[in-house]
Amino acid sequence: MNIICLGINHRTAPASLRERLSYSESKLKTLLARSGHGEREAVTPFSELGVLSTCNRVELYAVASQPDTRELVGLLAETSGVSEKDLDGHTYQYRGREAAGHLFRVACGLDSLILGEPQILGQVSEAHTLALRVGASGLILSRLFQAAIHAGKRARSETAISAKPATVSSVAVHLIASQVRQLESSRVLVIGAGEMAELAVEALRKRTVGSITVINRTAERAAALASRWEARSRSFEALEDELERADVVICSTAAPHPILHEATVRSAMARRPGRPLIVMDIAFPRDVEEAVGQIPGVHLYDIDKLDQGASRSVDERISQVPQVENIIAEEMQRFQDWLTTLEVRPVILAMREQAEAIRQREVRRTRRRLDELGVDGAEEIESLTKSLVNKLLHEPTVRLKRHSQTGQGARYSLLIRELFGLGEASEIDSP
């Protein structure tokens, strides 16, 4: 079986294309179902499937009989509504060891827009959990994701790759500060009240910004966020008034469509002639219509513009990359060693099934004799025979796995099948 990966990310595609590939949890379940997993069944070339979907990437990981990603391209196009033609030139494909290694690098934060950013490890874990929950992930992908997550945890605990962690929100504020003189005295409007919005408010407070207003569709959430950081909150109905007074706007909502429209911003700008407005859209899908950037006096930045700020924040962590690469190499080797043992897994199972069948046959015979003698020793017999079987098969099992890692798994599997007569069920089951 082959591990294959098809992906599209912030390096290969603009935000305008990536947001068309944005998957909610329900859409992810649909994608898995379309592949023949989950609640629906269909003919599929994949025995296992997992999907990692974030604001910066969509990656499909599959286990298939053939190392061909064309079916994954078709699946991505079908479930997203984006044509294969539009995807052409924006995707990347990995197979085998490269596919596994890519997921390890992603989980460790080495493939992120912001080196070492902490959110990606949780997103990989969520992708793994969802695939397991709907039954799309099996033995191989489950082990792969677990190994990648373990590598990511090691990278964060054993290196400083996530020291002074930079987030999309903090890098956005850093970029704003490079564009706005005396940011600390500017009036900042934050639209949204989720995690990204809170991180933005925190980053603003660290830069001693005094005037911060939070607006959200749910007024209670806006008020709660504002109170935690001694900011002010307004209802969503006050958006136009707040746009008129703001110097900077940071948008970070979970809305599936734009919530800041050209007409709204143009109207606000007409009431504040001569005053520029910085709009930073860190939402995904984007909160701000692209046409807003064409309004005179408005400077619009989206998540793809953060490369400029991210490059400045990477210096303190880039020295940690070699250590993280060493961790990845160690964990990759462990995964590859495990993967090679799959070649001998069927013969190990067959060997143990045969031993268990013989054990049960002998237990039945012994019980019959004991019953004739009026002796009750059933529990002792079960315990003794199980212990004997486990001890007898332990060393052959360990040695077989070890030989599989030297490329001799097939040879030794055939030898053991011959020696143990595995598969000769009529002999095993005879009374």
C-alpha positions as CSV (number, residue, x, y, z in Angstrom):
1,M,0.0,0.0,0.0
2,N,1.1,3.6,-0.7
3,I,0.8,6.8,1.3
4,I,0.1,9.7,-1.0
5,C,-0.5,13.4,-0.3
6,L,-2.1,16.1,-2.4
7,G,-1.9,19.7,-1.1
8,I,-2.4,23.3,-1.8
9,N,-1.0,26.0,0.5
10,H,0.0,29.7,1.0
11,R,3.1,29.2,-1.1
12,T,1.3,27.7,-4.1
13,A,-2.0,29.5,-4.3
14,P,-3.4,32.9,-3.4
15,A,-6.0,33.5,-0.7
16,S,-8.7,34.0,-3.4
17,L,-8.3,30.3,-4.5
18,R,-7.6,28.9,-1.0
19,E,-10.8,30.3,0.4
20,R,-12.8,28.5,-2.3
21,L,-11.3,25.3,-0.9
22,S,-12.2,26.2,2.7
23,Y,-13.8,23.2,4.4
24,S,-16.2,23.4,7.4
25,E,-16.5,20.2,9.5
26,S,-19.7,19.3,7.7
27,K,-18.0,19.7,4.3
28,L,-15.0,17.6,5.5
29,K,-17.4,14.8,6.5
30,T,-19.0,15.1,3.0
31,L,-15.5,14.9,1.4
32,L,-14.7,11.7,3.4
33,A,-18.1,10.3,2.5
34,R,-17.6,11.0,-1.2
35,S,-14.5,8.9,-1.0
36,G,-16.4,6.0,0.2
37,H,-15.8,6.5,3.9
38,G,-17.9,7.6,6.8
39,E,-21.7,7.3,6.5
40,R,-21.8,6.5,2.8
41,E,-20.2,3.8,0.8
42,A,-18.8,4.1,-2.7
43,V,-16.2,2.6,-5.0
44,T,-12.9,4.2,-4.0
45,P,-9.2,3.6,-4.8
46,F,-8.4,4.7,-1.2
47,S,-8.4,2.4,1.7
48,E,-7.8,5.3,4.1
49,L,-8.2,9.1,3.9
50,G,-7.5,12.1,6.1
51,V,-7.9,15.8,5.4
52,L,-6.0,18.7,6.9
53,S,-7.8,22.0,6.3
54,T,-6.6,25.4,7.6
55,C,-6.6,29.0,6.4
56,N,-3.2,28.4,4.8
57,R,-3.6,24.8,3.4
58,V,-5.8,22.0,2.3
59,E,-4.0,18.6,2.3
60,L,-5.4,15.2,1.5
61,Y,-3.6,12.1,2.8
62,A,-4.6,8.7,1.5
63,V,-3.5,5.1,1.5
64,A,-4.0,3.6,-1.9
65,S,-2.9,0.5,-3.8
66,Q,-1.3,2.7,-6.5
67,P,0.9,5.8,-5.9
68,D,-1.3,8.0,-8.1
69,T,-2.7,11.3,-6.9
70,R,-5.1,11.9,-9.9
71,E,-8.0,10.5,-8.0
72,L,-7.3,12.9,-5.1
73,V,-7.3,15.9,-7.5
74,G,-10.7,14.8,-8.8
75,L,-12.0,14.3,-5.3
76,L,-10.8,17.8,-4.2
77,A,-12.4,19.4,-7.3
78,E,-15.7,17.5,-6.9
79,T,-16.2,18.4,-3.2
80,S,-15.0,22.0,-3.4
81,G,-16.6,23.1,-6.6
82,V,-13.2,24.3,-7.9
83,S,-12.4,22.9,-11.3
84,E,-9.3,20.8,-12.0
85,K,-8.3,23.4,-14.5
86,D,-8.3,26.1,-11.7
87,L,-6.3,23.8,-9.5
88,D,-3.7,23.1,-12.1
89,G,-0.3,24.6,-11.3
90,H,-1.3,25.3,-7.6
91,T,-1.1,21.8,-6.1
92,Y,1.8,19.7,-4.8
93,Q,2.0,15.9,-4.6
94,Y,4.1,13.6,-2.3
95,R,4.4,9.9,-2.2
96,G,5.7,7.3,0.2
97,R,8.4,8.6,2.6
98,E,8.1,12.1,1.2
99,A,4.4,12.2,2.0
100,A,5.0,11.1,5.5
101,G,7.9,13.5,6.0
102,H,5.8,16.4,4.8
103,L,3.1,15.8,7.4
104,F,5.9,15.6,10.1
105,R,7.2,19.0,8.9
106,V,3.7,20.5,8.9
107,A,3.0,19.2,12.5
108,C,6.4,20.7,13.7
109,G,5.6,24.1,12.3
110,L,8.3,24.1,9.6
111,D,5.9,24.5,6.7
112,S,3.8,27.2,8.2
113,L,3.5,30.8,7.0
114,I,5.0,31.8,10.4
115,L,7.8,29.4,11.4
116,G,7.0,27.4,14.5
117,E,3.5,28.9,14.9
118,P,1.6,26.9,17.6
119,Q,-1.9,26.5,16.1
120,I,-0.9,24.0,13.4
121,L,-0.2,21.1,15.8
122,G,-3.8,21.4,17.2
123,Q,-5.2,21.5,13.7
124,V,-3.3,18.3,12.7
125,S,-4.7,16.6,15.9
126,E,-8.2,17.8,14.9
127,A,-7.8,16.4,11.4
128,H,-6.7,13.0,12.9
129,T,-9.6,12.9,15.3
130,L,-12.2,13.7,12.6
131,A,-10.9,11.0,10.3
132,L,-11.0,8.5,13.1
133,R,-14.5,9.5,14.1
134,V,-16.0,9.0,10.7
135,G,-14.1,5.8,10.1
136,A,-11.9,7.1,7.2
137,S,-8.5,6.6,9.0
138,G,-7.3,3.1,9.4
139,L,-4.1,1.4,10.7
140,I,-1.6,3.2,8.5
141,L,-2.9,6.8,8.5
142,S,-3.7,6.6,12.2
143,R,-0.2,5.6,13.0
144,L,1.2,8.3,10.6
145,F,-0.8,11.1,12.2
146,Q,0.0,9.9,15.8
147,A,3.7,9.9,14.9
148,A,3.6,13.3,13.3
149,I,1.8,14.7,16.4
150,H,4.3,13.1,18.7
151,A,7.1,14.8,16.6
152,G,5.4,18.1,16.9
153,K,5.1,17.8,20.6
154,R,8.8,16.9,20.9
155,A,9.7,19.9,18.8
156,R,7.9,22.2,21.1
157,S,9.2,20.7,24.3
158,E,12.8,20.0,23.3
159,T,13.6,23.0,21.2
160,A,12.8,26.7,21.1
161,I,11.0,26.6,17.8
162,S,7.9,28.0,19.5
163,A,9.7,30.2,21.9
164,K,8.1,33.7,22.0
165,P,5.5,32.2,19.5
166,A,4.4,34.4,16.7
167,T,0.8,34.1,15.6
168,V,-1.0,35.4,12.6
169,S,-2.5,38.0,14.8
170,S,0.8,39.2,16.4
171,V,2.5,39.3,13.0
172,A,-0.5,41.3,11.6
173,V,-0.1,43.8,14.4
174,H,3.6,43.9,13.8
175,L,2.9,44.8,10.1
176,I,0.4,47.4,11.1
177,A,3.0,49.0,13.4
178,S,5.4,49.2,10.5
179,Q,2.8,51.2,8.5
180,V,1.3,53.4,11.3
181,R,3.3,56.1,13.1
182,Q,2.5,56.2,16.8
183,L,0.2,53.1,16.8
184,E,-0.1,53.4,20.5
185,S,-2.2,56.6,20.1
186,S,-4.3,55.3,17.2
187,R,-7.9,54.2,17.4
188,V,-8.2,50.5,16.5
189,L,-11.4,48.6,15.7
190,V,-11.3,44.8,16.0
191,I,-14.2,43.0,14.3
192,G,-14.7,39.5,15.7
193,A,-14.4,38.0,19.2
194,G,-12.8,34.6,18.6
195,E,-9.3,33.3,19.4
196,M,-7.6,35.3,16.6
197,A,-9.4,38.5,17.6
198,E,-8.3,38.0,21.2
199,L,-4.7,37.4,20.2
200,A,-4.8,40.6,18.1
201,V,-6.1,42.6,21.1
202,E,-3.4,41.1,23.3
203,A,-0.7,42.1,20.7
204,L,-2.1,45.6,20.6
205,R,-2.1,45.9,24.3
206,K,1.6,44.8,24.4
207,R,2.3,47.8,22.1
208,T,0.4,50.0,24.6
209,V,-2.4,50.8,22.2
210,G,-4.9,52.7,24.4
211,S,-8.0,52.9,22.2
212,I,-9.4,49.5,21.2
213,T,-13.0,48.8,20.3
214,V,-14.4,45.3,19.7
215,I,-17.5,44.6,17.5
216,N,-19.0,41.2,17.0
217,R,-22.3,39.8,15.7
218,T,-22.9,38.5,19.2
219,A,-22.7,41.5,21.5
220,E,-22.1,39.4,24.6
221,R,-19.0,37.9,23.2
222,A,-17.7,41.3,22.2
223,A,-18.3,42.6,25.7
224,A,-16.6,39.6,27.3
225,L,-13.5,40.0,25.1
226,A,-13.4,43.8,25.7
227,S,-13.7,43.4,29.5
228,R,-10.8,41.0,29.6
229,W,-8.5,43.6,28.0
230,E,-10.0,46.8,29.3
231,A,-11.3,47.8,25.8
232,R,-14.7,49.0,24.8
233,S,-17.4,47.1,22.9
234,R,-20.1,48.1,20.5
235,S,-23.0,46.3,18.8
236,F,-22.6,45.3,15.2
237,E,-25.1,48.0,14.3
238,A,-22.5,50.6,15.2
239,L,-20.1,49.4,12.6
240,E,-20.4,52.4,10.3
241,D,-19.9,54.8,13.1
242,E,-16.8,53.0,14.3
243,L,-15.4,52.9,10.8
244,E,-15.7,56.6,10.7
245,R,-13.6,57.1,13.8
246,A,-11.0,54.3,13.4
247,D,-7.5,54.6,12.2
248,V,-6.9,50.8,12.0
249,V,-9.4,48.0,11.4
250,I,-8.6,44.3,12.1
251,C,-11.1,41.8,10.8
252,S,-11.2,38.3,12.3
253,T,-14.6,36.7,12.2
254,A,-15.7,33.1,11.3
255,A,-18.3,34.4,8.8
256,P,-18.4,32.3,5.6
257,H,-18.7,35.4,3.4
258,P,-17.5,39.1,3.5
259,I,-18.9,41.2,6.3
260,L,-17.1,44.5,5.4
261,H,-18.4,45.7,2.1
262,E,-17.1,48.3,-0.3
263,A,-20.3,50.5,0.0
264,T,-20.0,50.5,3.8
265,V,-16.3,51.5,3.8
266,R,-16.8,54.1,1.0
267,S,-19.6,55.7,2.9
268,A,-17.5,55.9,6.1
269,M,-14.5,57.3,4.2
270,A,-16.6,60.1,2.7
271,R,-17.4,61.3,6.2
272,R,-13.7,61.4,7.2
273,P,-11.9,63.1,4.2
274,G,-8.1,63.3,4.4
275,R,-7.8,60.5,7.0
276,P,-6.3,57.2,5.8
277,L,-7.5,53.9,7.0
278,I,-5.5,50.6,7.5
279,V,-7.6,47.5,7.1
280,M,-6.0,44.2,8.1
281,D,-8.1,41.1,7.1
282,I,-6.8,38.0,8.9
283,A,-10.0,36.1,8.6
284,F,-10.4,33.0,6.4
285,P,-12.5,33.0,4.4
286,R,-11.8,36.7,4.1
287,D,-14.0,39.2,5.8
288,V,-13.4,42.2,3.5
289,E,-14.4,42.6,-0.1
290,E,-11.4,43.0,-2.4
291,A,-12.9,46.2,-3.8
292,V,-12.4,47.9,-0.5
293,G,-8.7,48.1,-1.4
294,Q,-9.5,50.3,-4.3
295,I,-11.1,53.0,-2.2
296,P,-8.9,56.1,-2.0
297,G,-7.2,56.4,1.4
298,V,-7.8,52.7,2.3
299,H,-4.8,50.4,2.6
300,L,-6.0,46.8,2.6
301,Y,-3.9,43.8,3.7
302,D,-5.0,40.2,3.8
303,I,-3.4,37.1,5.3
304,D,-1.1,36.6,2.2
305,K,0.5,40.0,2.9
306,L,1.8,38.7,6.2
307,D,5.0,37.2,4.7
308,Q,6.6,40.6,5.1
309,G,6.0,40.7,8.8
310,A,6.6,37.0,9.3
311,S,10.1,37.2,7.7
312,R,11.1,39.7,10.5
313,S,9.8,37.5,13.3
314,V,11.5,34.3,12.2
315,D,15.1,35.2,13.1
316,E,14.9,34.1,16.7
317,R,13.6,30.6,15.8
318,I,15.4,29.8,12.6
319,S,18.4,28.6,14.5
320,Q,16.2,25.9,16.0
321,V,15.4,24.3,12.7
322,P,18.3,21.8,12.6
323,Q,17.3,20.5,16.0
324,V,13.7,20.1,14.8
325,E,14.9,18.3,11.7
326,N,16.8,15.9,13.8
327,I,13.6,15.1,15.8
328,I,11.7,14.6,12.6
329,A,14.4,12.2,11.3
330,E,14.3,10.2,14.5
331,E,10.5,9.9,14.5
332,M,10.4,9.3,10.8
333,Q,12.7,6.3,11.2
334,R,10.5,4.9,14.0
335,F,7.5,5.2,11.7
336,Q,9.3,3.6,8.8
337,D,10.5,0.8,11.0
338,W,6.9,0.2,12.0
339,L,5.7,0.4,8.4
340,T,8.1,-2.3,7.3
341,T,6.7,-4.6,10.0
342,L,3.3,-4.5,8.2
343,E,4.8,-6.8,5.6
344,V,5.1,-9.6,8.2
345,R,1.9,-8.6,10.2
346,P,-0.3,-11.2,8.4
347,V,2.1,-14.0,9.1
348,I,2.4,-13.0,12.8
349,L,-1.4,-12.9,13.1
350,A,-1.7,-16.3,11.4
351,M,0.9,-17.7,13.7
352,R,-0.9,-16.5,16.8
353,E,-4.3,-17.6,15.5
354,Q,-2.9,-21.1,14.9
355,A,-1.4,-21.2,18.3
356,E,-4.6,-20.0,19.9
357,A,-6.6,-22.6,18.0
358,I,-4.3,-25.4,19.3
359,R,-4.4,-24.0,22.8
360,Q,-8.2,-24.0,22.8
361,R,-8.3,-27.5,21.4
362,E,-6.0,-28.8,24.2
363,V,-8.0,-26.9,26.8
364,R,-11.2,-28.6,25.7
365,R,-9.5,-32.0,25.9
366,T,-8.0,-31.4,29.3
367,R,-11.4,-30.1,30.7
368,R,-13.1,-33.3,29.5
369,R,-10.5,-35.4,31.4
370,L,-10.8,-33.3,34.5
371,D,-14.6,-33.4,34.4
372,E,-14.4,-37.2,34.3
373,L,-12.2,-37.1,37.4
374,G,-14.5,-34.5,39.1
375,V,-11.7,-31.8,39.3
376,D,-12.4,-28.1,38.6
377,G,-9.4,-26.2,37.4
378,A,-10.8,-24.2,34.4
379,E,-9.3,-20.8,35.4
380,E,-5.9,-22.2,36.1
381,I,-5.9,-24.0,32.8
382,E,-6.9,-20.9,30.8
383,S,-4.2,-18.8,32.6
384,L,-1.4,-21.4,32.2
385,T,-2.1,-22.1,28.5
386,K,-2.3,-18.4,27.5
387,S,0.9,-17.7,29.3
388,L,2.7,-20.6,27.5
389,V,1.5,-19.5,24.1
390,N,2.6,-15.9,24.7
391,K,6.0,-16.9,25.9
392,L,6.6,-19.4,23.1
393,L,5.6,-16.8,20.4
394,H,7.2,-13.7,21.8
395,E,10.8,-14.4,20.6
396,P,9.8,-15.5,17.1
397,T,7.5,-12.4,16.8
398,V,10.3,-10.0,17.8
399,R,12.9,-11.6,15.5
400,L,10.5,-11.6,12.6
401,K,9.8,-7.9,13.0
402,R,13.5,-7.2,13.3
403,H,14.3,-9.1,10.1
404,S,11.5,-7.2,8.3
405,Q,13.5,-4.0,8.9
406,T,16.5,-5.4,7.0
407,G,14.4,-6.1,3.9
408,Q,14.1,-9.8,4.6
409,G,10.5,-9.8,5.8
410,A,9.1,-11.6,2.8
411,R,11.7,-14.3,2.9
412,Y,11.2,-15.1,6.6
413,S,7.4,-14.9,6.3
414,L,7.5,-17.7,3.7
415,L,9.9,-19.7,5.8
416,I,7.6,-19.4,8.9
417,R,4.5,-20.2,6.9
418,E,6.2,-23.4,5.7
419,L,7.6,-24.3,9.2
420,F,4.4,-23.7,11.1
421,G,2.1,-24.9,8.3
422,L,0.1,-21.7,8.5
423,G,-3.1,-21.6,6.5
424,E,-3.7,-25.4,6.8
425,A,-6.9,-24.8,8.7
426,S,-8.1,-28.3,8.5
427,E,-5.2,-29.5,10.6
428,I,-5.5,-26.7,13.1
429,D,-9.3,-27.1,13.8
430,S,-9.4,-30.9,13.9
431,P,-10.7,-32.1,17.3
